[in-house]
Amino acid sequence: MSLQSLALIENWPVPAAAAAVVRADGTVLGMHGPVDHRFPLASVTKPLAAYAVLVAYEEGAVELDEPAGPPGATVRHLLAHTSGLAFDEHRVTSAPGERRLYSNAGFEVLGDHVAKATDIRFFEYVRQALLEPLGMDSTSLDGSPAKDGVSTVADLVRFAAEVQAPRLLDPRTVADAMTVQYPGTKGVLPGYGHQNPNDWGLGFEIRDSKSPHWTGGSSSPRTFGHFGQSGTFLWIDPDAGAACVALTDRAFGPWAVEAWTPFTDAVLAELRG
């Protein structure tokens, strides 16, 4: 089976794009475009960083509910964007758990926290805990764990298969990561406005009933994943039994809002058909 819907990326107004769909067992249902080209991930870096943090948790280096970041905040708050830290500044704007304040700064604090706990620089920890075991040889996460990852569709397919059928983590940990943390929390979803509630798991955004949204109109409420300002996304739809990765080299904007939803709906329709 090779999904014809992936060819829709050829209509996107971007210099380059690549996409793929993968099942939980690692079966790649289709690939399109330069799948070995290294694209900047922007915020699609966050799920990779979060997964490495969860490895550190399972190894006993950190606890999810131990203090980290601003006073009263924990590792869990940082992963779920409820620490109260501002978007891109290490400045507290609200009490922990009060609002969903999407925060790059929070993920940078998280990286520093794990580095201190493990005595390993965070990008090196990610490499050892995640990239090497999955054979993600074309992926690097130097710089900010919030936004500086670089990867390929071929590598992210390996990650998407892992999240669907975990080998590096206990499946219960991954189930926690895709479960709403601090239910009922309001906040802004970057690029899509105020959402009430603005549901997130541990490092993964959860679709639920959000509207507007970057996934499909037919995506299940259980869909989770992340998109990035470099025109990138990764979603996993447990009801469809598949994940989709798309990477481009054009910054997120109105073009993506217009293109991504019909693309995802076409992929899901083909999977169901």
Short mmCIF file of the C-alpha atoms (twelve columns), coordinates in Angstrom:
data_MODEL
# 
_entry.id   MODEL 
# 
loop_
_atom_site.group_PDB 
_atom_site.id 
_atom_site.type_symbol 
_atom_site.label_atom_id 
_atom_site.label_alt_id 
_atom_site.label_comp_id 
_atom_site.label_asym_id 
_atom_site.label_seq_id 
_atom_site.Cartn_x 
_atom_site.Cartn_y 
_atom_site.Cartn_z 
_atom_site.pdbx_PDB_model_num 
ATOM 1   C CA . MET A 1   0.000   0.000  0.000  1 
ATOM 2   C CA . SER A 2   1.299   3.429  -0.889 1 
ATOM 3   C CA . LEU A 3   -0.847  6.361  0.110  1 
ATOM 4   C CA . GLN A 4   -1.696  8.554  -2.867 1 
ATOM 5   C CA . SER A 5   -2.852  11.363 -0.572 1 
ATOM 6   C CA . LEU A 6   0.759   12.119 0.429  1 
ATOM 7   C CA . ALA A 7   1.319   13.558 -3.059 1 
ATOM 8   C CA . LEU A 8   -0.841  16.519 -2.011 1 
ATOM 9   C CA . ILE A 9   2.296   18.063 -0.501 1 
ATOM 10  C CA . GLU A 10  3.336   18.862 -4.076 1 
ATOM 11  C CA . ASN A 11  0.589   21.500 -4.082 1 
ATOM 12  C CA . TRP A 12  1.879   23.223 -0.957 1 
ATOM 13  C CA . PRO A 13  3.468   26.659 -1.595 1 
ATOM 14  C CA . VAL A 14  6.852   25.608 -0.164 1 
ATOM 15  C CA . PRO A 15  10.313  25.162 -1.690 1 
ATOM 16  C CA . ALA A 16  10.600  21.601 -0.355 1 
ATOM 17  C CA . ALA A 17  8.379   19.183 1.552  1 
ATOM 18  C CA . ALA A 18  8.467   15.545 2.556  1 
ATOM 19  C CA . ALA A 19  5.868   13.394 4.300  1 
ATOM 20  C CA . ALA A 20  5.217   9.848  5.455  1 
ATOM 21  C CA . VAL A 21  2.650   7.708  7.266  1 
ATOM 22  C CA . VAL A 22  3.638   4.856  9.578  1 
ATOM 23  C CA . ARG A 23  1.737   2.213  11.551 1 
ATOM 24  C CA . ALA A 24  2.516   1.212  15.139 1 
ATOM 25  C CA . ASP A 25  4.341   -1.919 13.954 1 
ATOM 26  C CA . GLY A 26  6.721   0.251  11.937 1 
ATOM 27  C CA . THR A 27  5.057   -0.487 8.594  1 
ATOM 28  C CA . VAL A 28  5.544   2.594  6.425  1 
ATOM 29  C CA . LEU A 29  2.336   3.035  4.423  1 
ATOM 30  C CA . GLY A 30  3.772   5.717  2.203  1 
ATOM 31  C CA . MET A 31  6.554   8.266  1.778  1 
ATOM 32  C CA . HIS A 32  6.698   11.262 -0.530 1 
ATOM 33  C CA . GLY A 33  9.357   13.864 -1.252 1 
ATOM 34  C CA . PRO A 34  12.975  14.091 -0.032 1 
ATOM 35  C CA . VAL A 35  12.524  11.946 3.090  1 
ATOM 36  C CA . ASP A 36  16.274  11.939 3.848  1 
ATOM 37  C CA . HIS A 37  16.616  15.735 3.663  1 
ATOM 38  C CA . ARG A 38  17.420  17.350 7.027  1 
ATOM 39  C CA . PHE A 39  14.843  20.011 7.902  1 
ATOM 40  C CA . PRO A 40  14.814  22.330 10.945 1 
ATOM 41  C CA . LEU A 41  12.059  21.002 13.227 1 
ATOM 42  C CA . ALA A 42  11.306  24.126 15.278 1 
ATOM 43  C CA . SER A 43  8.848   23.022 17.993 1 
ATOM 44  C CA . VAL A 44  8.553   19.456 16.693 1 
ATOM 45  C CA . THR A 45  11.805  19.255 18.699 1 
ATOM 46  C CA . LYS A 46  9.710   19.262 21.889 1 
ATOM 47  C CA . PRO A 47  8.238   15.741 21.636 1 
ATOM 48  C CA . LEU A 48  11.769  14.355 21.122 1 
ATOM 49  C CA . ALA A 49  13.043  16.274 24.147 1 
ATOM 50  C CA . ALA A 50  10.017  15.213 26.204 1 
ATOM 51  C CA . TYR A 51  10.535  11.555 25.322 1 
ATOM 52  C CA . ALA A 52  14.138  11.776 26.523 1 
ATOM 53  C CA . VAL A 53  12.923  13.400 29.771 1 
ATOM 54  C CA . LEU A 54  10.553  10.449 30.234 1 
ATOM 55  C CA . VAL A 55  13.495  8.058  29.751 1 
ATOM 56  C CA . ALA A 56  15.307  9.989  32.499 1 
ATOM 57  C CA . TYR A 57  12.195  9.574  34.666 1 
ATOM 58  C CA . GLU A 58  12.098  5.805  34.086 1 
ATOM 59  C CA . GLU A 59  15.836  5.567  34.799 1 
ATOM 60  C CA . GLY A 60  15.204  7.257  38.153 1 
ATOM 61  C CA . ALA A 61  17.239  10.373 37.365 1 
ATOM 62  C CA . VAL A 62  14.222  12.654 37.807 1 
ATOM 63  C CA . GLU A 63  10.682  12.402 39.177 1 
ATOM 64  C CA . LEU A 64  7.744   13.938 37.335 1 
ATOM 65  C CA . ASP A 65  6.501   15.668 40.457 1 
ATOM 66  C CA . GLU A 66  9.831   16.918 41.810 1 
ATOM 67  C CA . PRO A 67  10.487  20.671 41.925 1 
ATOM 68  C CA . ALA A 68  11.830  22.165 38.696 1 
ATOM 69  C CA . GLY A 69  11.672  25.667 37.262 1 
ATOM 70  C CA . PRO A 70  9.808   28.475 39.060 1 
ATOM 71  C CA . PRO A 71  8.829   28.109 42.739 1 
ATOM 72  C CA . GLY A 72  6.005   25.583 43.079 1 
ATOM 73  C CA . ALA A 73  6.539   24.135 39.599 1 
ATOM 74  C CA . THR A 74  7.564   20.557 38.794 1 
ATOM 75  C CA . VAL A 75  8.949   18.548 35.881 1 
ATOM 76  C CA . ARG A 76  5.324   17.668 35.049 1 
ATOM 77  C CA . HIS A 77  4.338   21.364 34.936 1 
ATOM 78  C CA . LEU A 78  7.217   22.102 32.562 1 
ATOM 79  C CA . LEU A 79  6.312   19.216 30.243 1 
ATOM 80  C CA . ALA A 80  2.654   20.269 30.212 1 
ATOM 81  C CA . HIS A 81  3.275   24.025 29.687 1 
ATOM 82  C CA . THR A 82  1.732   24.950 33.046 1 
ATOM 83  C CA . SER A 83  4.857   26.091 34.924 1 
ATOM 84  C CA . GLY A 84  3.895   29.761 34.580 1 
ATOM 85  C CA . LEU A 85  7.024   30.639 32.593 1 
ATOM 86  C CA . ALA A 86  6.615   33.067 29.696 1 
ATOM 87  C CA . PHE A 87  6.796   32.003 26.054 1 
ATOM 88  C CA . ASP A 88  10.413  32.859 25.278 1 
ATOM 89  C CA . GLU A 89  11.644  34.504 28.472 1 
ATOM 90  C CA . HIS A 90  12.714  33.043 31.793 1 
ATOM 91  C CA . ARG A 91  10.091  35.188 33.497 1 
ATOM 92  C CA . VAL A 92  7.175   33.963 35.602 1 
ATOM 93  C CA . THR A 93  3.772   35.228 34.427 1 
ATOM 94  C CA . SER A 94  1.372   33.082 36.456 1 
ATOM 95  C CA . ALA A 95  1.239   30.503 39.246 1 
ATOM 96  C CA . PRO A 96  2.059   26.863 38.334 1 
ATOM 97  C CA . GLY A 97  -0.977  24.926 37.115 1 
ATOM 98  C CA . GLU A 98  -3.083  28.044 36.639 1 
ATOM 99  C CA . ARG A 99  -2.896  28.577 32.875 1 
ATOM 100 C CA . ARG A 100 -1.558  26.766 29.823 1 
ATOM 101 C CA . LEU A 101 1.256   29.138 28.845 1 
ATOM 102 C CA . TYR A 102 3.077   27.569 25.923 1 
ATOM 103 C CA . SER A 103 6.721   28.052 26.839 1 
ATOM 104 C CA . ASN A 104 10.004  27.522 25.016 1 
ATOM 105 C CA . ALA A 105 11.701  28.771 28.172 1 
ATOM 106 C CA . GLY A 106 10.049  25.933 30.109 1 
ATOM 107 C CA . PHE A 107 11.617  23.315 27.862 1 
ATOM 108 C CA . GLU A 108 15.007  24.993 28.195 1 
ATOM 109 C CA . VAL A 109 14.669  24.831 31.987 1 
ATOM 110 C CA . LEU A 110 13.662  21.178 31.599 1 
ATOM 111 C CA . GLY A 111 16.790  20.403 29.569 1 
ATOM 112 C CA . ASP A 112 18.987  22.084 32.171 1 
ATOM 113 C CA . HIS A 113 17.224  20.180 34.965 1 
ATOM 114 C CA . VAL A 114 17.836  16.775 33.340 1 
ATOM 115 C CA . ALA A 115 21.430  17.698 32.488 1 
ATOM 116 C CA . LYS A 116 22.090  18.575 36.110 1 
ATOM 117 C CA . ALA A 117 20.390  15.404 37.383 1 
ATOM 118 C CA . THR A 118 22.253  13.084 34.988 1 
ATOM 119 C CA . ASP A 119 25.545  15.010 34.729 1 
ATOM 120 C CA . ILE A 120 25.228  14.681 30.942 1 
ATOM 121 C CA . ARG A 121 24.615  17.611 28.595 1 
ATOM 122 C CA . PHE A 122 20.993  17.397 27.496 1 
ATOM 123 C CA . PHE A 123 21.630  17.080 23.753 1 
ATOM 124 C CA . GLU A 124 24.011  14.216 24.524 1 
ATOM 125 C CA . TYR A 125 21.427  12.614 26.808 1 
ATOM 126 C CA . VAL A 126 18.834  12.791 23.990 1 
ATOM 127 C CA . ARG A 127 21.311  11.137 21.646 1 
ATOM 128 C CA . GLN A 128 22.038  8.269  24.038 1 
ATOM 129 C CA . ALA A 129 18.478  7.795  25.339 1 
ATOM 130 C CA . LEU A 130 16.538  8.196  22.099 1 
ATOM 131 C CA . LEU A 131 18.346  8.849  18.843 1 
ATOM 132 C CA . GLU A 132 20.917  6.045  18.954 1 
ATOM 133 C CA . PRO A 133 18.538  3.277  20.125 1 
ATOM 134 C CA . LEU A 134 16.056  4.168  17.363 1 
ATOM 135 C CA . GLY A 135 18.714  4.538  14.664 1 
ATOM 136 C CA . MET A 136 17.859  8.208  14.119 1 
ATOM 137 C CA . ASP A 137 21.300  8.928  12.696 1 
ATOM 138 C CA . SER A 138 20.296  12.054 10.772 1 
ATOM 139 C CA . THR A 139 18.768  13.811 13.788 1 
ATOM 140 C CA . SER A 140 20.522  16.283 16.061 1 
ATOM 141 C CA . LEU A 141 19.288  18.331 18.970 1 
ATOM 142 C CA . ASP A 142 21.974  20.919 19.641 1 
ATOM 143 C CA . GLY A 143 20.983  24.186 21.258 1 
ATOM 144 C CA . SER A 144 17.493  24.719 22.656 1 
ATOM 145 C CA . PRO A 145 15.485  21.565 23.488 1 
ATOM 146 C CA . ALA A 146 12.415  23.656 22.647 1 
ATOM 147 C CA . LYS A 147 13.169  24.414 19.001 1 
ATOM 148 C CA . ASP A 148 16.640  23.619 17.654 1 
ATOM 149 C CA . GLY A 149 16.234  20.012 16.486 1 
ATOM 150 C CA . VAL A 150 17.059  19.025 12.909 1 
ATOM 151 C CA . SER A 151 15.781  15.773 11.430 1 
ATOM 152 C CA . THR A 152 14.434  13.884 8.422  1 
ATOM 153 C CA . VAL A 153 11.071  12.322 7.681  1 
ATOM 154 C CA . ALA A 154 12.795  8.921  7.579  1 
ATOM 155 C CA . ASP A 155 14.093  9.424  11.131 1 
ATOM 156 C CA . LEU A 156 10.837  10.802 12.518 1 
ATOM 157 C CA . VAL A 157 8.988   7.774  11.141 1 
ATOM 158 C CA . ARG A 158 11.099  5.681  13.532 1 
ATOM 159 C CA . PHE A 159 10.150  7.959  16.415 1 
ATOM 160 C CA . ALA A 160 6.455   7.901  15.461 1 
ATOM 161 C CA . ALA A 161 6.493   4.096  15.402 1 
ATOM 162 C CA . GLU A 162 8.180   4.055  18.832 1 
ATOM 163 C CA . VAL A 163 5.567   6.325  20.388 1 
ATOM 164 C CA . GLN A 164 2.773   4.100  19.031 1 
ATOM 165 C CA . ALA A 165 4.399   0.864  20.251 1 
ATOM 166 C CA . PRO A 166 6.982   1.837  22.899 1 
ATOM 167 C CA . ARG A 167 10.169  -0.143 23.351 1 
ATOM 168 C CA . LEU A 168 12.268  2.520  25.093 1 
ATOM 169 C CA . LEU A 169 9.566   3.380  27.636 1 
ATOM 170 C CA . ASP A 170 6.928   1.506  29.588 1 
ATOM 171 C CA . PRO A 171 3.655   1.825  27.608 1 
ATOM 172 C CA . ARG A 172 2.033   3.204  30.765 1 
ATOM 173 C CA . THR A 173 4.455   6.152  30.722 1 
ATOM 174 C CA . VAL A 174 3.566   6.900  27.108 1 
ATOM 175 C CA . ALA A 175 -0.137  6.575  27.947 1 
ATOM 176 C CA . ASP A 176 0.442   9.228  30.618 1 
ATOM 177 C CA . ALA A 177 2.183   11.443 28.051 1 
ATOM 178 C CA . MET A 178 -0.887  11.342 25.799 1 
ATOM 179 C CA . THR A 179 -3.311  11.939 28.696 1 
ATOM 180 C CA . VAL A 180 -4.507  15.454 29.539 1 
ATOM 181 C CA . GLN A 181 -2.460  16.973 32.350 1 
ATOM 182 C CA . TYR A 182 -4.203  19.605 34.511 1 
ATOM 183 C CA . PRO A 183 -7.626  19.163 32.794 1 
ATOM 184 C CA . GLY A 184 -9.721  22.239 32.111 1 
ATOM 185 C CA . THR A 185 -6.737  24.579 31.760 1 
ATOM 186 C CA . LYS A 186 -7.266  27.456 29.323 1 
ATOM 187 C CA . GLY A 187 -4.583  28.905 27.083 1 
ATOM 188 C CA . VAL A 188 -3.473  30.013 23.630 1 
ATOM 189 C CA . LEU A 189 -2.445  27.467 21.018 1 
ATOM 190 C CA . PRO A 190 0.200   29.345 18.979 1 
ATOM 191 C CA . GLY A 191 -1.110  30.122 15.516 1 
ATOM 192 C CA . TYR A 192 -4.649  28.974 16.371 1 
ATOM 193 C CA . GLY A 193 -5.731  31.318 19.147 1 
ATOM 194 C CA . HIS A 194 -7.367  30.910 22.528 1 
ATOM 195 C CA . GLN A 195 -8.581  27.412 23.399 1 
ATOM 196 C CA . ASN A 196 -10.789 26.491 26.352 1 
ATOM 197 C CA . PRO A 197 -9.669  23.998 27.376 1 
ATOM 198 C CA . ASN A 198 -6.186  23.951 25.831 1 
ATOM 199 C CA . ASP A 199 -5.348  20.306 26.456 1 
ATOM 200 C CA . TRP A 200 -1.791  18.968 26.608 1 
ATOM 201 C CA . GLY A 201 -0.154  15.799 27.780 1 
ATOM 202 C CA . LEU A 202 3.537   15.488 28.677 1 
ATOM 203 C CA . GLY A 203 5.304   17.221 25.802 1 
ATOM 204 C CA . PHE A 204 2.542   16.341 23.325 1 
ATOM 205 C CA . GLU A 205 -0.409  18.528 22.408 1 
ATOM 206 C CA . ILE A 206 -3.778  16.718 22.511 1 
ATOM 207 C CA . ARG A 207 -6.411  17.572 19.926 1 
ATOM 208 C CA . ASP A 208 -9.604  16.829 21.883 1 
ATOM 209 C CA . SER A 209 -12.312 19.259 20.697 1 
ATOM 210 C CA . LYS A 210 -10.052 22.182 19.778 1 
ATOM 211 C CA . SER A 211 -11.213 24.351 16.923 1 
ATOM 212 C CA . PRO A 212 -9.529  25.670 14.879 1 
ATOM 213 C CA . HIS A 213 -6.725  23.118 14.870 1 
ATOM 214 C CA . TRP A 214 -3.760  22.085 12.729 1 
ATOM 215 C CA . THR A 215 -4.855  18.430 12.402 1 
ATOM 216 C CA . GLY A 216 -7.824  17.251 10.312 1 
ATOM 217 C CA . GLY A 217 -11.493 17.913 10.747 1 
ATOM 218 C CA . SER A 218 -11.848 14.119 10.850 1 
ATOM 219 C CA . SER A 219 -8.940  13.556 13.265 1 
ATOM 220 C CA . SER A 220 -10.046 11.726 16.391 1 
ATOM 221 C CA . PRO A 221 -10.133 13.682 19.670 1 
ATOM 222 C CA . ARG A 222 -7.380  11.314 20.920 1 
ATOM 223 C CA . THR A 223 -4.968  12.582 18.240 1 
ATOM 224 C CA . PHE A 224 -1.806  14.011 19.752 1 
ATOM 225 C CA . GLY A 225 1.467   15.429 18.474 1 
ATOM 226 C CA . HIS A 226 3.082   18.759 17.711 1 
ATOM 227 C CA . PHE A 227 3.628   21.306 14.973 1 
ATOM 228 C CA . GLY A 228 6.527   23.678 14.456 1 
ATOM 229 C CA . GLN A 229 7.007   27.236 13.233 1 
ATOM 230 C CA . SER A 230 9.328   25.929 10.496 1 
ATOM 231 C CA . GLY A 231 6.280   24.446 8.731  1 
ATOM 232 C CA . THR A 232 6.543   20.986 10.301 1 
ATOM 233 C CA . PHE A 233 4.208   18.583 12.074 1 
ATOM 234 C CA . LEU A 234 3.900   15.126 13.560 1 
ATOM 235 C CA . TRP A 235 0.524   13.690 14.576 1 
ATOM 236 C CA . ILE A 236 -0.433  10.307 15.942 1 
ATOM 237 C CA . ASP A 237 -4.075  9.248  15.703 1 
ATOM 238 C CA . PRO A 238 -4.642  6.152  17.877 1 
ATOM 239 C CA . ASP A 239 -8.106  5.621  16.366 1 
ATOM 240 C CA . ALA A 240 -6.621  5.534  12.854 1 
ATOM 241 C CA . GLY A 241 -3.753  3.335  14.060 1 
ATOM 242 C CA . ALA A 242 -1.197  5.502  12.298 1 
ATOM 243 C CA . ALA A 243 1.052   8.541  12.529 1 
ATOM 244 C CA . CYS A 244 1.934   11.164 9.947  1 
ATOM 245 C CA . VAL A 245 5.062   13.307 9.632  1 
ATOM 246 C CA . ALA A 246 5.404   16.304 7.326  1 
ATOM 247 C CA . LEU A 247 8.467   18.556 7.118  1 
ATOM 248 C CA . THR A 248 8.898   21.679 4.987  1 
ATOM 249 C CA . ASP A 249 11.319  24.567 4.660  1 
ATOM 250 C CA . ARG A 250 8.775   27.392 4.786  1 
ATOM 251 C CA . ALA A 251 7.810   29.105 8.025  1 
ATOM 252 C CA . PHE A 252 4.349   28.354 9.411  1 
ATOM 253 C CA . GLY A 253 1.707   30.834 8.300  1 
ATOM 254 C CA . PRO A 254 -1.712  31.109 6.628  1 
ATOM 255 C CA . TRP A 255 -0.552  28.699 3.905  1 
ATOM 256 C CA . ALA A 256 -0.157  25.940 6.528  1 
ATOM 257 C CA . VAL A 257 -3.509  26.673 8.171  1 
ATOM 258 C CA . GLU A 258 -5.107  26.255 4.723  1 
ATOM 259 C CA . ALA A 259 -3.081  23.238 3.568  1 
ATOM 260 C CA . TRP A 260 -2.632  20.983 6.575  1 
ATOM 261 C CA . THR A 261 -6.241  20.198 7.520  1 
ATOM 262 C CA . PRO A 262 -7.396  19.006 4.070  1 
ATOM 263 C CA . PHE A 263 -4.133  17.073 3.721  1 
ATOM 264 C CA . THR A 264 -4.699  15.240 7.014  1 
ATOM 265 C CA . ASP A 265 -8.343  14.589 6.133  1 
ATOM 266 C CA . ALA A 266 -7.268  13.078 2.793  1 
ATOM 267 C CA . VAL A 267 -4.697  10.851 4.536  1 
ATOM 268 C CA . LEU A 268 -7.271  9.663  7.089  1 
ATOM 269 C CA . ALA A 269 -9.892  9.030  4.405  1 
ATOM 270 C CA . GLU A 270 -7.420  6.887  2.488  1 
ATOM 271 C CA . LEU A 271 -6.453  4.989  5.627  1 
ATOM 272 C CA . ARG A 272 -10.124 4.261  6.352  1 
ATOM 273 C CA . GLY A 273 -10.805 3.345  2.726  1 
# 
